[in-house]
């Protein structure tokens, strides 16, 4: 889906053949965080599954770190308007 357009550039820049399992999990979480911020209906809890050819492991759900307090996200731009198109951006 659309998330692949967000995650693929990260994977292209940061993936390497010798990633450890912990590095690979961190990379997956980074990709999912980008998708999480883009989707207003997304949930920040995920599970990671791993398989090594002999066994399968699925983690317990855990919450990804996130921050919604950025100054520009909290500005109330629509309340004070100069009636210019740029006011909505």
Backbone bond lengths (Angstrom), bond angles and torsions (degrees), N, CA, C in turn:
res aa  C-N    CA-C-N  psi(-1)  N-CA   C-N-CA  omega(-1)  CA-C   N-CA-C  phi
1 X - - - 1.424 - - 1.515 112.01 -
2 X 1.316 114.96 -160.17 1.458 121.19 -176.98 1.532 111.92 -62.62
3 X 1.320 116.82 -31.05 1.463 120.47 -179.71 1.511 113.66 -57.75
4 X 1.329 116.82 -27.83 1.468 119.04 179.45 1.529 110.97 -63.86
5 X 1.341 117.28 -31.84 1.463 120.14 177.99 1.526 111.39 -68.66
6 X 1.314 116.55 -26.06 1.458 121.08 178.59 1.521 111.48 -85.34
7 X 1.316 116.86 -38.24 1.462 121.08 -174.21 1.528 113.74 -85.64
8 X 1.325 117.97 -32.95 1.468 119.87 -175.12 1.533 113.95 -58.86
9 X 1.320 120.15 -41.70 1.471 118.19 177.36 1.534 112.58 -60.78
10 X 1.318 116.77 -37.45 1.470 120.29 177.89 1.525 109.63 -65.19
11 X 1.324 116.37 -45.98 1.459 119.97 179.71 1.524 111.20 -62.80
12 X 1.314 117.64 -42.03 1.471 120.50 179.34 1.523 111.76 -61.34
13 X 1.328 116.29 -37.63 1.465 119.96 -177.21 1.522 114.10 -82.42
14 X 1.326 118.09 -28.31 1.463 119.57 -169.94 1.522 115.43 -115.85
15 X 1.347 117.98 -14.85 1.455 119.40 -179.36 1.524 109.87 -76.43
16 X 1.320 116.05 142.55 1.457 122.22 171.98 1.523 107.50 -145.70
17 X 1.301 116.53 154.62 1.464 121.84 -172.09 1.532 113.16 -63.15
18 X 1.312 117.89 -24.90 1.465 119.97 -175.62 1.531 113.31 -102.57
19 X 1.333 118.06 27.74 1.462 120.48 176.70 1.523 110.56 -62.33
20 X 1.307 116.10 138.13 1.463 119.86 171.93 1.527 108.11 -76.00
21 X 1.315 116.64 167.73 1.460 120.30 178.70 1.529 110.71 -60.83
22 X 1.316 117.67 -42.25 1.467 120.68 179.28 1.525 111.60 -65.53
23 X 1.329 117.67 -39.06 1.462 120.66 177.33 1.526 111.14 -65.91
24 X 1.329 116.26 -39.84 1.468 120.57 178.70 1.526 110.93 -64.67
25 X 1.325 116.89 -42.08 1.467 120.16 177.69 1.520 110.95 -63.12
26 X 1.331 117.24 -41.35 1.463 121.06 178.94 1.531 110.48 -63.70
27 X 1.322 117.04 -37.27 1.461 121.12 178.71 1.526 111.13 -67.77
28 X 1.316 116.60 -40.69 1.465 120.77 176.97 1.527 110.11 -62.94
29 X 1.305 117.20 -44.18 1.465 121.21 179.13 1.526 110.20 -61.99
30 X 1.323 117.74 -41.38 1.465 121.12 178.32 1.523 110.74 -60.07
31 X 1.326 117.19 -44.06 1.468 121.09 178.07 1.527 111.13 -63.13
32 X 1.325 116.61 -43.15 1.458 119.92 -179.12 1.522 112.33 -69.62
33 X 1.334 117.35 -29.86 1.461 119.91 176.36 1.528 110.30 -64.19
34 X 1.328 117.04 -41.57 1.460 120.23 177.52 1.528 109.91 -60.94
35 X 1.317 116.36 -44.28 1.468 120.20 178.57 1.530 111.01 -64.80
36 X 1.319 116.51 -38.82 1.464 121.64 179.10 1.525 111.12 -59.89
37 X 1.331 117.21 -45.87 1.461 120.13 -179.76 1.526 111.98 -66.09
38 X 1.315 117.05 -26.68 1.470 120.94 -177.69 1.528 112.59 -81.55
39 X 1.336 117.08 -25.97 1.464 121.19 -173.77 1.523 109.98 -104.96
40 X 1.309 116.81 111.47 1.467 120.41 -175.29 1.524 112.92 -67.97
41 X 1.321 117.99 -13.14 1.465 120.44 179.86 1.526 113.22 -107.43
42 X 1.304 116.23 7.68 1.463 120.67 -177.34 1.523 111.10 -74.77
43 X 1.313 114.82 158.26 1.459 122.48 178.55 1.514 107.38 -112.93
44 X 1.320 118.78 140.99 1.455 121.02 -173.48 1.527 114.64 -84.99
45 X 1.326 118.23 3.17 1.466 119.99 177.43 1.522 109.68 -96.76
46 X 1.341 115.27 134.77 1.457 120.98 179.87 1.525 110.19 -135.27
47 X 1.301 115.65 167.28 1.458 123.52 171.19 1.514 106.93 -128.00
48 X 1.322 116.77 144.82 1.463 121.21 177.98 1.519 108.70 -116.74
49 X 1.318 115.63 128.11 1.452 121.52 177.04 1.518 110.35 -104.92
50 X 1.314 116.67 140.87 1.463 121.64 176.18 1.519 109.11 -130.83
51 X 1.317 115.53 146.88 1.465 120.31 173.25 1.521 107.81 -139.39
52 X 1.318 116.32 141.86 1.466 120.78 -176.82 1.525 112.61 -121.28
53 X 1.308 117.29 14.92 1.459 120.94 -178.45 1.517 112.78 93.68
54 X 1.312 117.44 -18.15 1.457 121.93 179.66 1.522 112.40 -119.21
55 X 1.318 116.07 -30.37 1.462 119.33 -177.82 1.527 110.11 -145.98
56 X 1.309 114.32 161.85 1.463 122.01 177.63 1.519 107.69 -123.95
57 X 1.318 116.22 134.70 1.457 121.60 178.14 1.518 108.84 -129.76
58 X 1.324 115.61 133.33 1.468 121.42 175.48 1.517 106.95 -121.56
59 X 1.319 115.09 123.50 1.463 119.97 -176.02 1.530 110.71 -69.99
60 X 1.296 114.72 162.58 1.455 120.52 169.47 1.527 107.57 -69.01
61 X 1.307 118.17 152.00 1.471 119.14 176.57 1.527 110.59 -59.69
62 X 1.322 115.51 139.08 1.461 119.76 175.12 1.524 108.72 -139.47
63 X 1.313 115.09 153.24 1.467 121.19 -177.54 1.524 110.01 -88.23
64 X 1.326 115.49 131.00 1.455 120.60 173.48 1.524 108.47 -75.39
65 X 1.319 116.23 146.24 1.457 119.98 175.85 1.522 108.39 -68.52
66 X 1.326 115.58 144.71 1.453 120.42 176.82 1.518 109.50 -155.53
67 X 1.318 115.61 161.79 1.460 121.36 -178.97 1.516 108.28 -145.93
68 X 1.305 116.54 119.03 1.463 121.93 -179.70 1.520 112.43 -109.84
69 X 1.315 118.59 11.93 1.453 121.29 -174.85 1.512 115.15 -95.95
70 X 1.326 118.67 18.90 1.458 120.01 179.38 1.525 109.99 -59.84
71 X 1.315 115.76 139.19 1.467 121.18 -174.52 1.531 112.40 -54.29
72 X 1.320 118.18 -46.00 1.460 120.09 -177.04 1.521 112.14 -68.04
73 X 1.334 118.04 -28.06 1.458 120.35 178.33 1.522 111.59 -72.79
74 X 1.327 116.85 -22.97 1.458 120.84 -176.00 1.524 113.38 -95.75
75 X 1.336 116.65 -9.29 1.459 119.03 179.08 1.517 110.71 -64.23
76 X 1.311 115.98 140.15 1.463 121.41 177.86 1.522 107.84 -99.00
77 X 1.314 115.67 77.24 1.457 121.40 -173.94 1.523 113.30 -71.91
78 X 1.295 118.61 -26.72 1.457 119.65 -176.24 1.521 112.81 -80.48
79 X 1.333 117.80 -13.45 1.455 120.66 -179.77 1.523 112.61 -80.30
80 X 1.324 117.61 -30.85 1.457 122.12 178.11 1.520 106.16 -118.67
81 X 1.303 116.45 108.36 1.449 120.30 -173.77 1.513 111.87 -121.54
82 X 1.314 115.00 141.37 1.462 120.58 172.38 1.519 109.23 -99.98
83 X 1.340 114.79 9.05 1.455 123.92 -179.29 1.525 112.65 63.40
84 X 1.310 116.92 25.72 1.458 121.59 176.04 1.512 109.60 -101.84
85 X 1.290 116.34 151.71 1.474 120.92 179.45 1.521 110.42 -59.34
86 X 1.323 117.84 -35.43 1.458 121.97 -177.40 1.529 112.39 -63.57
87 X 1.323 118.90 -18.27 1.465 121.57 179.92 1.505 112.73 -62.10
88 X 1.320 118.15 -25.67 1.464 120.13 -177.38 1.513 112.94 -88.65
89 X 1.308 118.04 -6.93 1.477 120.22 -177.40 1.464 111.06 -95.21
